[in-house]
Every structure is written in C-alpha cells, then in structure tokens.
C-alpha cells in the first residue's frame, strides 16, 4: 500500500488562506526537526520576486542530543561554526493540523549545490541510490513504539526524572484504554490523517503507557519524514492531554521501545517484488536470502547508526525482551534481528534492531547498505532460527554498549566500503559526544547499589 501525501505548492497553500506561519525544517544529526519559522506574508512577497533559500548553522549536523558543539571537525569551535545552505522544497508543502495556521516545507542541506554527504538525508540518499543503480527500488514502512507519561517535562524534572506511565500493567492489544489515552489516540490519528499521513494501525503495547504506531509502506525518504512528523504531532497532542510522549529506547527499567523497519524491494523494470519466493523457494527469493545475509553482516558493525545513545543499549540488554541480542533471522520469529513476514508479493523483512531513539534516516541507511552488500556479494545466510534465537550462541552478538559499537564501526572494513571513511568518522564523532556526556555522570542506580555495600 502506498502512503498518500496531499502535498502541494506553498503558493497554493497561501492562496487557500489561513496560513500565517511557514516552518522550514530539516532533519538534524539526531533525527529531530530543526529549522526556522517564517512569517507567511513576508515570505509570500519574497517568493513572488525570486526563489527563496536560507542558511542555518552547520552544527545542526554535528551535535549530540544536548546540542553540544564539537571541539574539532567540520562543525566545531575549530572550524568557526559556518553556515550550510538549505534547498527548500516549496512544491512539497503541507499543513500541520496540530499547529493551526502553520505550513511545513522540508529543506535539504547542500554542499557545493548537492545534498550534503554528511547530512542524514544525504547518507540515506547515497544508499538508496546504490540500490537504484542495481535496478532495485526500496520501500519502507516504519513501526514505532513510544511511551506516554503523565504531566510535562517540568513535572518530570520536579519528580527527579521519575515520570509515571499514563497506563498501568500490560495492555497489549487492549481496546479499553483509559479515557485520557483513548482521547489522545483519537486526536493523534485525526491530525496525522488531516496532514496527509494516515496511520495504518495503532495499538497499545505491553509496557505501561506504551503505544505502537504503524505507517503504510512508501519511498524511503518519505517514510523518514513521516516518522519525524509523528514525533512532533505526538508530543504536541500529548501536551494538550496533560501527558508527554517519550521516544526513548528504554524509558524505564524493563521497558524497551523499538523502531522496526519493514523493508521490501521492487524491480525498476516492473517485474515485481524482489523478496517474494518463486517456484522451489520457501521463505524468500534468492535475492531475499542474499539481502538477509548482508544484513547479518552489516547490522553488528553499524550500531551507532541504529542505536545512537547510551540508553539505546538498555533495550538490547534484556534477555527475551522482544529486542534482539544476536544477528539472527527467521520466519515470523520475534526473537530474531531480521524477521521474515508477509505473504506472496507482500513478503518483506522486518528489521527489529533499532530503538525509538534512532534517527530514521541513518537506521534505514544502515539497512539499505546491508541489503546492497548482500545482493552485490551474492552472500548466503545461515539456516533460519527456529524457536528461541536468544539461545543461539553461534550467532554474532549485536553490540553490548555504545563504546563497543563505536569501536566496531570505526574499524570494520565492510562499513568503510559501504559508507566511506568521512561518514564513518562523522557518525563516530557524534557517538563520542554522547559517550563524553555520560562518562562522568553518577546515576541513582549506582548510588543505590553501592550506598551500603561499598
């Protein structure tokens, strides 16, 4: 199913009336929407005279979650924090119903007139282009989990950063959510549909306060844009209902929120779905098997792309926590990193490694790189896992923490071949900022463990 998107030109939105602000947004290094808000009247006058572009400080592509500037590198004190130019996509404007009177225009960071090779959109575009060069078009559907908690960020701070989930117990698949959560879900679904981003499915999950949202399949960059808009909408709607939406991989001990990537490939010559098994094939086509083999090679060495924070690895640490610990694959098996699902031409791969805190552009880029690596090399995967793949001691372990993930990422020759040394160095430096932030912090858990024992 294709994801509809009633986008139009910004000029047409102006003509329709009711727009007083224009948000020009890009995806930053952490997968958040950043940019500027323009007055609609002033901007309309400018557009009538000439094409419009703008610049932003380049450090948006080179900071950690706390917007910490780097000491060295392209966007740092050493470089002087220069600007980058943005290419506005004024023909792809849309209204944001959760922000009345506001239109959105996406912008692409540029370098020498081309998409910036170190921007999330540029990194994803490179990997997608590699598959297109092989005659293959990737399509992605994102399935995201997040947790609703009571109150605002200020309330959470007052509680010592111990927010209360908006629901109690395991309400997985429950259809009788508490009234405030039901109202939130209804409004979220409505505003996303009005923005041209209809949800395919929405459900409560197994952890307290946890929600899962699934979008239809679509082109890879559009799927990532949908995810960023979901995060913005969920936070805005949650605030109106006296709650907050947390997109952390492990917001509480024992809770893991994932960002599962459903991937299909289609032949550009119109010959159909690539993963669908043919005569004599069982789970997948030959190219599908090669794609799986490539993913099992690449996922363990690209951790900083799909698990970018210290907290990401709390989700992966639980045994049988519905998040994979090893690079395994199997048919409809939720203990695996790569789960084969779907029927007939709808056969697809569900890659389950990413947490809710992942930058979708980078997570999808890692998956596309793995698929390209497997198909280009004609690789063969091991036998599919049957039963509990957590117990498969022969399968390669996914990174245990961010520090070990960075070491693998920086030294692996496959990652270097797929992404290039500049991208590897850039993303490793972002992970280094995250590690530096946490290095000297003492957590309440450390104090509790050692208070009377040390």
GIURDA-V652870 format. One record per pair of residues at least 24 apart in sequence whose C-alpha atoms are under 7 Angstrom apart, sorted by sequence separation. I is the first residue (numbers start at 1). GAP is how many residues later the second one is. If there is no record, write none. Layout:
i=I gap=GAP
i=I gap=GAP
This chain:
i=57 gap=24
i=58 gap=24
i=85 gap=24
i=86 gap=24
i=57 gap=25
i=58 gap=25
i=84 gap=25
i=85 gap=25
i=57 gap=26
i=58 gap=26
i=84 gap=26
i=56 gap=27
i=57 gap=27
i=300 gap=27
i=55 gap=28
i=56 gap=28
i=324 gap=28
i=55 gap=29
i=56 gap=29
i=197 gap=29
i=323 gap=29
i=324 gap=29
i=55 gap=30
i=173 gap=30
i=174 gap=30
i=323 gap=30
i=29 gap=31
i=54 gap=31
i=55 gap=31
i=173 gap=31
i=296 gap=31
i=28 gap=32
i=29 gap=32
i=54 gap=32
i=172 gap=32
i=173 gap=32
i=296 gap=32
i=28 gap=33
i=29 gap=33
i=53 gap=33
i=171 gap=33
i=172 gap=33
i=29 gap=34
i=30 gap=34
i=53 gap=34
i=171 gap=34
i=172 gap=34
i=30 gap=35
i=53 gap=35
i=171 gap=35
i=170 gap=36
i=170 gap=37
i=169 gap=38
i=170 gap=38
i=169 gap=39
i=168 gap=40
i=167 gap=41
i=168 gap=41
i=167 gap=42
i=165 gap=43
i=166 gap=43
i=312 gap=43
i=165 gap=44
i=188 gap=45
i=188 gap=46
i=307 gap=47
i=207 gap=48
i=306 gap=48
i=307 gap=48
i=188 gap=49
i=369 gap=49
i=308 gap=50
i=307 gap=51
i=306 gap=52
i=184 gap=53
i=335 gap=53
i=336 gap=53
i=184 gap=54
i=330 gap=54
i=335 gap=54
i=329 gap=55
i=330 gap=55
i=335 gap=55
i=306 gap=56
i=329 gap=56
i=330 gap=56
i=184 gap=57
i=305 gap=57
i=306 gap=57
i=328 gap=57
i=61 gap=58
i=305 gap=58
i=256 gap=59
i=149 gap=60
i=148 gap=61
i=180 gap=61
i=250 gap=61
i=305 gap=61
i=328 gap=61
i=147 gap=62
i=148 gap=62
i=249 gap=62
i=250 gap=62
i=147 gap=63
i=249 gap=63
i=146 gap=64
i=147 gap=64
i=250 gap=64
i=302 gap=64
i=326 gap=64
i=145 gap=65
i=146 gap=65
i=250 gap=65
i=325 gap=65
i=145 gap=66
i=146 gap=66
i=249 gap=66
i=145 gap=67
i=328 gap=67
i=144 gap=68
i=145 gap=68
i=276 gap=68
i=327 gap=68
i=143 gap=69
i=144 gap=69
i=276 gap=69
i=326 gap=69
i=327 gap=69
i=143 gap=70
i=144 gap=70
i=320 gap=70
i=326 gap=70
i=327 gap=70
i=143 gap=71
i=276 gap=71
i=326 gap=71
i=327 gap=71
i=142 gap=72
i=143 gap=72
i=273 gap=72
i=275 gap=72
i=295 gap=72
i=298 gap=72
i=325 gap=72
i=326 gap=72
i=142 gap=73
i=275 gap=73
i=325 gap=73
i=141 gap=74
i=141 gap=75
i=295 gap=75
i=141 gap=76
i=294 gap=76
i=295 gap=76
i=140 gap=77
i=141 gap=77
i=294 gap=77
i=139 gap=78
i=140 gap=78
i=23 gap=79
i=139 gap=79
i=140 gap=79
i=291 gap=79
i=292 gap=79
i=294 gap=79
i=10 gap=80
i=21 gap=80
i=22 gap=80
i=23 gap=80
i=24 gap=80
i=25 gap=80
i=26 gap=80
i=139 gap=80
i=140 gap=80
i=291 gap=80
i=294 gap=80
i=9 gap=81
i=10 gap=81
i=20 gap=81
i=21 gap=81
i=22 gap=81
i=23 gap=81
i=24 gap=81
i=25 gap=81
i=26 gap=81
i=138 gap=81
i=139 gap=81
i=142 gap=81
i=291 gap=81
i=293 gap=81
i=9 gap=82
i=19 gap=82
i=20 gap=82
i=21 gap=82
i=22 gap=82
i=23 gap=82
i=24 gap=82
i=25 gap=82
i=26 gap=82
i=138 gap=82
i=141 gap=82
i=8 gap=83
i=9 gap=83
i=10 gap=83
i=18 gap=83
i=19 gap=83
i=24 gap=83
i=140 gap=83
i=291 gap=83
i=317 gap=83
i=8 gap=84
i=9 gap=84
i=19 gap=84
i=264 gap=84
i=290 gap=84
i=291 gap=84
i=7 gap=85
i=8 gap=85
i=263 gap=85
i=264 gap=85
i=290 gap=85
i=294 gap=85
i=7 gap=86
i=8 gap=86
i=262 gap=86
i=263 gap=86
i=293 gap=86
i=7 gap=87
i=152 gap=87
i=262 gap=87
i=263 gap=87
i=293 gap=87
i=313 gap=87
i=262 gap=88
i=287 gap=88
i=290 gap=88
i=293 gap=88
i=313 gap=88
i=261 gap=89
i=262 gap=89
i=290 gap=89
i=292 gap=89
i=29 gap=90
i=152 gap=90
i=260 gap=90
i=261 gap=90
i=290 gap=90
i=29 gap=91
i=151 gap=91
i=152 gap=91
i=260 gap=91
i=261 gap=91
i=289 gap=91
i=290 gap=91
i=310 gap=91
i=150 gap=92
i=151 gap=92
i=152 gap=92
i=260 gap=92
i=289 gap=92
i=310 gap=92
i=27 gap=93
i=98 gap=93
i=150 gap=93
i=151 gap=93
i=309 gap=93
i=97 gap=94
i=149 gap=94
i=150 gap=94
i=260 gap=94
i=148 gap=95
i=149 gap=95
i=259 gap=95
i=148 gap=96
i=149 gap=96
i=258 gap=96
i=259 gap=96
i=303 gap=96
i=97 gap=97
i=148 gap=97
i=258 gap=97
i=259 gap=97
i=97 gap=98
i=147 gap=98
i=148 gap=98
i=257 gap=98
i=258 gap=98
i=300 gap=98
i=304 gap=98
i=96 gap=99
i=146 gap=99
i=147 gap=99
i=257 gap=99
i=300 gap=99
i=95 gap=100
i=146 gap=100
i=147 gap=100
i=94 gap=101
i=146 gap=101
i=304 gap=101
i=303 gap=102
i=304 gap=102
i=301 gap=104
i=249 gap=106
i=249 gap=107
i=301 gap=107
i=302 gap=107
i=248 gap=108
i=249 gap=108
i=301 gap=108
i=247 gap=109
i=248 gap=109
i=247 gap=110
i=146 gap=111
i=301 gap=111
i=145 gap=112
i=145 gap=113
i=144 gap=114
i=145 gap=114
i=301 gap=114
i=144 gap=115
i=143 gap=116
i=144 gap=116
i=142 gap=117
i=143 gap=117
i=142 gap=118
i=143 gap=118
i=142 gap=119
i=141 gap=120
i=142 gap=120
i=140 gap=121
i=141 gap=121
i=140 gap=122
i=141 gap=122
i=140 gap=123
i=308 gap=123
i=139 gap=124
i=140 gap=124
i=138 gap=125
i=139 gap=125
i=309 gap=125
i=138 gap=126
i=139 gap=126
i=138 gap=127
i=304 gap=127
i=137 gap=128
i=138 gap=128
i=136 gap=129
i=137 gap=129
i=136 gap=130
i=137 gap=130
i=136 gap=131
i=137 gap=131
i=135 gap=132
i=136 gap=132
i=135 gap=133
i=98 gap=135
i=224 gap=136
i=224 gap=137
i=98 gap=138
i=6 gap=190
i=5 gap=191
i=4 gap=192
i=5 gap=192
i=4 gap=193
i=33 gap=195
i=32 gap=196
i=146 gap=210
i=145 gap=211
i=144 gap=212
i=3 gap=213
i=2 gap=214
i=3 gap=214
i=1 gap=215
i=2 gap=215
i=3 gap=215
i=1 gap=216
i=2 gap=216
i=124 gap=237
i=124 gap=238
i=127 gap=238
i=121 gap=240
i=128 gap=240
i=120 gap=241
i=124 gap=241
i=127 gap=241
i=131 gap=241
i=120 gap=242
i=123 gap=242
i=127 gap=242
i=118 gap=305
i=31 gap=328
i=30 gap=329
i=31 gap=329
i=64 gap=366
i=63 gap=367
i=62 gap=368
i=64 gap=369
i=64 gap=370
